[in-house]
């Protein structure tokens, strides 16, 4: 049995909320959780994130019955859904001057058979909590993460780097996209936390762990409260999923 809770908030600085999410009802055949953090002037970010989430959702739901239920087929389904969403967002951005250059991050988590199938592009994050450990499952597609990987700066320096928000990869900015796709175990009592960078830039991993462990129903609200207390510089979205 899967239980999930989510909440989004525009934060204390931004005028609108460019984050968008979708969570399955616990009785749905396909257990699907999607989060996007849009970017682009005018209202491009809002359009990009909503279009990406809705497109990926319907693509997966329409094709899930047909695919073989083995690991590779489900992973391929996620990759294809993200490529399709990328194409639609990219085409939409060409429709008017105001939407030029819009894009979005996209996190997809499909739960099937005690496994989490994950698709990721951008710098929103997915964590898994198992027993007393929290682990980041995704790698930020950001310039700063590249510097950390190359050993140019330390993870600590990355936290306050001035180019922290510069993405190397996002959905809808180019005609083609290569998302990260993976599969992880999702056992009984495991918890998955999906968050936009408005959460992860403002709230520590320890705090995320502590609140998600304490009460999954209250955690999204509590985490948003802390992110806002710490500055709330960006839109904040939290999705928490537990294998009960």
C-alpha positions as CSV (number, residue, x, y, z in Angstrom):
1,X,0.0,0.0,0.0
2,X,1.4,3.4,-1.0
3,X,0.5,6.6,0.8
4,X,1.5,10.0,-0.6
5,X,1.1,13.7,0.4
6,X,2.1,16.8,-1.4
7,X,2.0,20.6,-1.1
8,X,3.3,23.6,-3.1
9,X,3.8,27.2,-2.1
10,X,5.0,30.2,-4.0
11,X,7.4,31.2,-1.3
12,X,8.0,34.7,0.0
13,X,9.7,36.4,-2.9
14,X,8.3,35.2,-6.2
15,X,5.1,36.7,-7.6
16,X,3.8,33.5,-9.1
17,X,4.2,29.7,-8.5
18,X,6.0,28.1,-11.5
19,X,6.2,24.7,-9.8
20,X,3.6,22.0,-10.7
21,X,3.0,18.5,-9.4
22,X,0.8,15.5,-9.8
23,X,0.2,12.6,-7.3
24,X,-1.8,9.4,-7.9
25,X,-4.7,8.4,-5.9
26,X,-3.7,5.3,-3.8
27,X,-6.2,3.2,-5.8
28,X,-4.9,4.1,-9.2
29,X,-3.5,1.3,-11.3
30,X,-0.4,3.2,-12.1
31,X,1.2,4.8,-9.0
32,X,2.7,7.9,-10.5
33,X,4.3,11.0,-8.9
34,X,5.6,13.9,-10.9
35,X,7.1,17.3,-10.0
36,X,8.3,20.1,-12.2
37,X,9.9,23.5,-11.5
38,X,9.4,25.8,-14.5
39,X,11.5,28.7,-15.7
40,X,11.1,31.5,-18.2
41,X,9.8,35.1,-18.1
42,X,6.3,36.3,-18.6
43,X,4.4,33.1,-17.5
44,X,6.6,30.7,-19.5
45,X,7.7,28.7,-16.5
46,X,4.2,28.1,-15.3
47,X,3.2,26.9,-18.8
48,X,6.3,24.7,-19.2
49,X,5.9,22.9,-15.8
50,X,2.2,22.2,-16.2
51,X,2.5,21.0,-19.8
52,X,5.5,18.8,-18.9
53,X,3.7,17.1,-16.0
54,X,0.4,16.6,-17.8
55,X,2.1,15.3,-21.0
56,X,4.3,12.8,-19.1
57,X,1.4,11.7,-17.0
58,X,-0.9,11.0,-19.9
59,X,1.8,9.4,-22.0
60,X,2.7,6.9,-19.1
61,X,-0.9,6.1,-18.3
62,X,-1.9,5.6,-21.9
63,X,1.0,3.2,-22.6
64,X,1.6,1.4,-19.3
65,X,-0.9,-1.4,-20.1
66,X,0.9,-2.2,-23.4
67,X,4.5,-2.3,-22.1
68,X,6.1,-5.5,-20.8
69,X,6.4,-5.1,-17.0
70,X,10.2,-5.8,-16.9
71,X,12.7,-3.3,-15.6
72,X,14.0,-2.2,-19.0
73,X,10.6,-1.7,-20.6
74,X,9.3,0.5,-17.7
75,X,12.5,2.6,-17.7
76,X,12.2,3.0,-21.5
77,X,8.5,4.1,-21.0
78,X,9.7,6.9,-18.6
79,X,12.4,8.0,-20.9
80,X,10.0,8.2,-23.8
81,X,7.4,10.1,-21.8
82,X,10.1,12.7,-20.9
83,X,11.3,13.0,-24.5
84,X,7.7,13.5,-25.6
85,X,7.1,16.1,-23.0
86,X,10.3,17.8,-24.0
87,X,9.1,18.0,-27.6
88,X,5.8,19.5,-26.7
89,X,7.3,22.1,-24.3
90,X,10.0,23.0,-26.9
91,X,7.4,23.4,-29.7
92,X,5.2,25.5,-27.4
93,X,8.2,27.8,-26.6
94,X,8.4,28.6,-30.4
95,X,4.8,29.8,-30.5
96,X,5.3,33.3,-29.2
97,X,8.1,35.7,-28.3
98,X,7.0,35.7,-24.6
99,X,7.5,32.0,-24.2
100,X,10.9,31.9,-25.9
101,X,13.5,30.1,-23.8
102,X,11.0,28.6,-21.3
103,X,11.8,25.2,-19.8
104,X,11.4,23.1,-16.7
105,X,12.9,20.5,-14.5
106,X,11.0,17.2,-14.4
107,X,11.0,14.4,-11.8
108,X,9.0,11.3,-12.4
109,X,8.6,8.5,-9.9
110,X,6.5,5.4,-10.9
111,X,6.0,2.8,-8.2
112,X,5.5,-0.7,-9.3
113,X,6.2,-4.0,-7.6
114,X,8.3,-2.7,-4.7
115,X,10.4,-0.7,-7.1
116,X,10.7,3.0,-7.8
117,X,11.3,3.8,-11.5
118,X,12.8,7.3,-11.7
119,X,13.2,9.8,-14.4
120,X,15.1,13.0,-13.8
121,X,16.2,16.2,-15.5
122,X,17.3,19.5,-13.9
123,X,18.0,20.3,-10.3
124,X,14.8,19.2,-8.5
125,X,15.7,16.2,-6.3
126,X,14.5,12.8,-5.2
127,X,15.6,11.3,-1.9
128,X,15.0,7.9,-0.5
129,X,14.8,7.3,3.2
130,X,15.4,3.7,4.4
131,X,15.6,3.0,8.2
132,X,18.0,5.6,9.6
133,X,19.5,6.8,6.3
134,X,18.5,9.4,3.7
135,X,20.1,9.2,0.3
136,X,19.9,11.5,-2.7
137,X,19.1,9.4,-5.7
138,X,19.4,12.1,-8.4
139,X,22.3,14.2,-9.5
140,X,21.6,17.9,-10.1
141,X,22.1,18.8,-13.8
142,X,23.7,22.1,-12.7
143,X,26.9,24.0,-13.4
144,X,27.8,23.9,-9.7
145,X,27.3,20.1,-9.5
146,X,29.6,19.7,-12.5
147,X,32.3,21.8,-10.6
148,X,31.9,19.5,-7.6
149,X,32.2,16.4,-9.8
150,X,35.3,17.8,-11.4
151,X,36.8,18.6,-8.0
152,X,37.0,22.3,-8.7
153,X,34.9,23.2,-5.6
154,X,33.7,21.3,-2.5
155,X,30.1,20.3,-1.8
156,X,30.1,22.9,1.0
157,X,31.2,25.7,-1.5
158,X,28.5,24.6,-3.9
159,X,25.8,25.5,-1.3
160,X,26.6,29.2,-1.5
161,X,27.9,29.4,-5.1
162,X,26.6,32.5,-7.0
163,X,25.8,30.4,-10.1
164,X,23.9,27.8,-8.0
165,X,20.8,28.1,-10.2
166,X,22.5,27.7,-13.6
167,X,21.2,24.5,-15.2
168,X,23.3,22.4,-17.7
169,X,20.2,20.5,-18.7
170,X,16.5,21.2,-18.6
171,X,13.3,20.0,-20.3
172,X,12.0,22.0,-23.3
173,X,15.1,24.2,-24.0
174,X,16.4,22.0,-26.9
175,X,14.8,19.8,-29.5
176,X,16.3,16.7,-27.9
177,X,16.9,15.8,-24.3
178,X,18.6,13.0,-22.4
179,X,17.0,12.4,-19.1
180,X,18.5,10.3,-16.3
181,X,16.5,7.1,-15.8
182,X,17.0,4.5,-13.1
183,X,15.3,1.9,-10.9
184,X,15.7,1.7,-7.1
185,X,14.2,-0.7,-4.5
186,X,11.2,0.7,-2.7
187,X,10.6,-1.7,0.2
188,X,8.0,-1.6,3.0
189,X,8.5,1.4,5.3
190,X,10.8,3.2,2.7
191,X,10.0,6.8,2.1
192,X,10.6,8.9,-1.1
193,X,10.9,12.6,-0.9
194,X,10.6,14.7,-4.1
195,X,11.4,18.4,-3.9
196,X,12.0,21.5,-6.0
197,X,15.1,23.5,-5.3
198,X,13.0,26.0,-3.4
199,X,12.9,23.2,-0.7
200,X,16.4,21.8,-1.0
201,X,18.2,25.2,-1.1
202,X,16.5,26.2,2.0
203,X,16.1,23.1,4.1
204,X,18.9,20.7,5.1
205,X,18.9,17.0,4.2
206,X,18.9,16.2,8.0
207,X,15.8,18.3,8.5
208,X,14.0,16.7,5.5
209,X,14.9,13.2,6.9
210,X,13.7,14.1,10.4
211,X,10.3,15.5,9.4
212,X,9.5,12.9,6.7
213,X,10.2,10.1,9.3
214,X,8.1,11.8,12.0
215,X,4.9,12.2,10.0
216,X,4.5,11.9,6.2
217,X,1.1,13.6,6.3
218,X,2.3,16.7,8.0
219,X,5.9,16.8,6.5
220,X,5.1,18.7,3.3
221,X,3.4,21.6,5.3
222,X,6.2,21.6,7.9
223,X,9.0,21.6,5.3
224,X,7.4,24.5,3.4
225,X,7.1,26.4,6.7
226,X,10.8,25.9,7.4
227,X,11.8,26.9,3.8
228,X,9.8,30.1,4.1
229,X,11.3,30.8,7.5
230,X,14.8,30.4,6.0
231,X,14.0,33.0,3.3
232,X,11.5,31.4,0.9
233,X,13.4,32.8,-2.1
234,X,11.8,30.4,-4.5
235,X,8.6,28.4,-5.1
236,X,8.6,25.3,-2.9
237,X,7.1,21.9,-3.7
238,X,7.3,18.7,-1.7
239,X,6.0,15.3,-2.5
240,X,6.3,12.5,0.0
241,X,5.6,8.8,-0.7
242,X,5.7,5.9,1.7
243,X,5.4,2.2,1.2
244,X,3.2,1.3,4.1
